[in-house]
Amino acid sequence: MPEDPCRDPILDSINEGVFTVDAGWRITAFNRAAERITGVGRQDAIGRQCCEVFRASICEHACALKRTIETGKPVVNATAEIYTASRQRIPIRISAALLKDENGQVIGGVETFQDLSNIEQLRKELESRYTFEDIVGRSAVMRQLFGTLPDIAESSSTVLLEGASGTGKELFARALHNLSPRKRRRFIAVNCAALPDTLLESELFGYKAGAFTDARRDKAGRFELASGGTIFLDEIGDISPAMQVRLLRVLQERTIEPLGSVEAVKVDVRVVAATNRDLTELVRQKKFREDLYYRIRVIHLRIPQLRERREDIPLLIDHLIAKFNRLQGKEIAGVSEQVMACLMKHDYPGNVRELENVIEQAFVLCRGGWIELNHLPPELRPAADQAGTGGPMTIRAMEEVLIQEALERHGGNQTKAARELGINPSTLYRKLRSATASRGSGPDER
């Protein structure tokens, strides 16, 4: 077939789909990539209304071109889906801008769109590879935890989860339950620090009618409700000495005594306890019973803080952005490079919960397609006038931090550090040599 003389060779050389419309929304240009992505030929597209050809999920309520023409402002990196001529659904990223004549008058608009099918498939593969029962991580310490959870879940032994606030201890407890033979029965969570002793006792063990003034009928406790399943005792380090004695008896005899009852009730329940306190220190100070400590610490898992697994931060950010896009009906594509650098640099005293709060706040403030520095809390933004800050950490600097932390964890062993980072030892050596060279020669070098 002869070449179409009306084709624009520059537009056709672009890998992204491009089309233009006039003031009446009729398509005036349609490049080769647009043909390939939509499955609609150029001759069939030219002259038709763009909504008849470019059938996107945002056409009815949030058309990018319409928004651009109405506001005069370009749309950058909005996400949507289109249906091709063969009814195939394709995820895309859209940008739109005004078209003006030589006098500056608006004569239409131009829209570019990128096929995200391969990126979407890669994202799904990464999610399936680096998520485990809603826990996100690819660092060595998280992979090690992921590897042990199925074996631990198969048993009925009591588990103690130790970790700082916000590290996701309840997620691990739920993962143990969901992977266990008890998964068809209840998972009951109790925050032991949230209730005073008298209420905690009735919540855990239940009561009989008449046990106290307002006890008009029997009430089953959490242990009884969780029978056959799992009970999660969060913040167990905060319970009183008296409650420690009662809990010890439950773990020893696997029976409970509801308030006002003279008979013990047998319970078949798996206990998972958690704390953000140092129980060994509490035992040393005589604030936590040693016999109870060893009863709940049959299996011990330490949940790492977020600053100990910085390489998981980008994954967590992607996971949280997808979550809040679903919850808030937005289409935010991600965070800018400067934001990623700031979030990688922060130490997160509140751990994953703090990161989640930061992303949620950014979602509230963000009106575009990307989260920028001004959407972050003030304490996370780089202070240009603060001595020694030098702005946000660069990608190269982040890489150096991750390498240095891996080397410290392995006592300087480059082979083990490279294995943890998922790179070849020669690559690690080259990066270390490059980092040394970029900082300049040492004082003894000539």
Residue pairs with C-beta under 8 A, 6 or more apart in sequence:
4 42
4 43
7 42
8 29
8 31
11 18
11 29
11 31
11 32
12 31
12 32
12 33
14 31
14 33
14 112
15 33
16 33
16 112
16 113
16 114
17 31
17 33
17 34
17 36
17 37
17 38
17 92
17 112
17 113
17 114
17 115
18 29
18 30
18 31
18 33
18 34
18 110
18 111
18 112
19 27
19 29
19 30
19 31
19 34
19 45
19 50
19 53
19 54
19 110
19 111
20 27
20 28
20 29
20 99
20 108
20 109
20 110
20 111
21 27
21 28
21 50
21 65
21 108
21 109
21 110
21 111
22 28
22 107
22 108
23 106
23 107
23 108
25 49
25 50
25 51
25 65
26 47
26 48
26 49
26 50
27 45
27 46
27 47
27 48
27 49
27 50
27 53
28 46
28 108
29 46
30 40
30 42
30 45
30 46
30 53
31 42
32 42
34 40
34 42
34 45
34 113
35 41
35 42
35 45
37 82
37 84
37 90
37 92
37 113
37 115
38 45
38 53
38 54
38 82
38 84
38 85
39 84
39 85
39 86
39 88
40 53
40 84
40 85
44 53
45 53
50 65
50 111
51 59
51 63
54 82
54 111
54 113
55 82
55 83
56 63
56 80
56 81
56 82
56 92
56 94
57 80
57 81
57 82
58 64
58 78
58 80
58 94
62 78
64 75
64 78
64 80
64 94
64 95
64 96
64 111
65 96
65 109
65 111
67 73
67 75
67 96
68 74
68 75
68 96
68 97
68 98
68 109
69 98
69 106
69 109
72 98
74 95
74 96
74 97
74 98
75 94
75 95
75 96
75 97
75 369
76 95
76 368
76 369
76 370
77 93
77 94
77 95
77 333
77 368
77 369
77 370
78 93
78 94
78 95
78 96
78 331
78 369
79 91
79 92
79 93
79 94
79 116
79 331
79 333
79 369
80 91
80 92
80 94
80 331
81 89
81 90
81 91
81 92
82 89
82 90
82 92
82 113
83 89
83 90
84 90
90 115
90 116
90 117
91 115
91 116
91 117
91 119
91 120
92 113
92 114
92 115
92 116
93 113
93 114
93 116
93 333
94 111
94 112
94 113
95 111
95 112
95 113
96 109
96 110
96 111
96 112
97 109
97 110
98 106
98 108
98 109
98 110
99 106
99 107
99 108
99 109
99 110
100 106
100 107
101 107
123 318
126 315
127 319
129 138
130 136
130 137
130 138
130 315
131 319
132 146
132 149
132 175
133 149
133 171
133 174
133 175
133 178
133 179
134 171
134 174
134 175
135 142
135 146
135 168
135 171
135 172
135 175
136 312
136 315
136 316
136 319
137 143
137 145
137 146
137 309
137 312
137 315
138 311
138 312
138 315
139 304
139 309
139 311
139 312
139 420
140 409
140 420
141 304
141 308
141 309
142 304
142 309
142 312
145 172
145 301
145 303
148 301
149 172
149 175
149 176
149 179
150 179
152 159
152 176
152 299
152 301
153 175
153 176
153 177
153 178
153 179
153 180
154 179
154 180
154 181
155 299
156 182
156 270
157 298
157 299
158 251
158 270
158 271
158 272
158 273
158 295
158 296
158 297
158 298
158 299
159 173
159 176
159 271
159 272
159 273
159 298
159 299
159 300
159 301
160 273
160 274
160 275
160 279
160 296
160 297
160 298
160 299
160 300
160 301
161 169
161 172
161 173
161 272
161 273
161 274
161 275
161 301
161 303
162 274
162 275
162 276
162 279
162 300
162 301
162 302
162 303
163 169
163 274
163 276
163 302
163 303
163 304
163 305
164 276
164 303
164 305
164 351
165 276
165 350
165 351
165 353
166 306
166 348
166 350
166 351
166 352
166 353
166 354
167 303
167 304
167 305
167 306
167 351
167 352
168 303
168 351
168 352
169 234
169 274
169 276
169 303
170 189
170 232
170 234
170 274
172 301
172 303
173 187
173 189
173 230
173 232
173 272
173 274
174 187
174 232
176 230
176 270
176 272
177 183
177 187
177 229
177 230
177 232
177 270
177 272
178 187
180 230
180 270
182 228
182 229
182 230
182 270
185 226
185 227
185 228
185 229
185 230
186 225
186 226
186 228
186 229
186 230
187 226
187 229
187 230
187 232
188 222
188 225
188 226
188 229
188 230
188 231
188 232
189 231
189 232
189 234
190 200
190 203
190 204
190 222
190 231
190 232
190 233
190 234
191 234
191 235
192 200
192 233
192 234
192 235
192 236
192 238
192 239
192 243
193 234
193 235
193 238
194 235
195 203
197 240
197 242
197 243
200 239
200 243
201 243
201 246
201 259
202 219
202 221
202 259
203 221
203 222
204 221
204 222
204 223
204 247
204 256
205 221
205 223
205 224
205 246
205 250
205 256
205 257
205 258
205 259
206 218
206 219
206 220
206 221
206 223
206 224
206 256
206 258
206 259
207 215
207 218
207 219
207 221
207 258
207 259
207 260
207 261
208 215
208 218
208 258
208 259
208 260
208 261
209 215
209 216
209 217
209 218
209 260
210 260
211 258
211 259
211 260
211 261
212 259
212 260
215 259
215 260
218 258
219 258
220 258
221 256
221 258
222 231
223 231
223 250
223 256
223 267
223 269
224 256
224 258
224 265
224 267
226 267
226 269
227 267
227 268
227 269
228 268
228 269
229 269
229 270
230 269
230 270
230 271
230 272
231 269
231 270
231 271
231 272
232 272
232 273
232 274
233 247
233 271
233 272
233 273
233 274
234 273
234 274
235 274
235 275
235 276
236 273
236 274
236 275
236 296
237 275
237 276
237 277
237 279
237 282
237 288
238 275
238 277
239 247
241 289
244 288
244 289
244 292
245 289
247 292
248 289
248 291
248 292
248 295
249 255
250 256
250 267
251 271
251 292
251 295
251 296
252 295
253 264
254 266
254 267
254 268
254 269
255 264
255 265
255 266
255 267
256 264
256 265
256 267
257 263
257 264
257 265
258 265
271 296
273 296
279 288
279 293
279 297
280 293
282 288
283 289
283 290
283 293
305 348
305 351
306 312
306 313
306 316
306 348
306 351
306 352
306 354
306 355
307 347
307 348
310 344
310 398
310 401
310 402
310 405
311 402
311 421
313 343
313 344
313 355
314 340
314 344
316 352
316 355
317 334
317 335
317 340
317 343
317 355
317 359
318 334
320 355
320 356
320 359
320 360
321 332
321 334
321 335
321 359
321 371
324 330
324 332
324 359
324 360
324 363
325 331
325 332
328 363
330 363
330 366
331 369
332 363
332 366
332 368
332 369
332 370
332 371
333 369
333 370
334 370
334 371
335 343
335 362
335 370
335 371
336 370
336 371
336 372
336 373
337 395
338 372
338 373
338 382
338 392
339 362
339 371
339 372
339 373
339 375
339 376
340 395
341 392
341 393
341 394
341 395
341 397
341 398
342 373
342 376
342 380
342 381
342 382
342 392
342 393
343 355
343 358
343 376
343 380
344 393
344 398
344 401
345 392
345 393
345 398
346 380
348 354
348 355
350 357
358 376
358 377
358 380
359 371
361 375
361 376
361 377
362 371
362 375
362 376
363 371
365 374
365 375
366 372
366 375
373 381
373 382
373 392
374 381
382 389
382 391
382 392
383 389
384 391
393 401
399 431
400 431
400 435
402 421
403 417
403 421
403 428
403 431
403 432
403 435
406 417
406 420
406 421
407 413
407 414
407 417
409 417
409 420
410 416
410 417
410 420
414 425
414 428
414 429
414 432
415 425
417 428
418 424
418 425
418 427
418 428
421 428
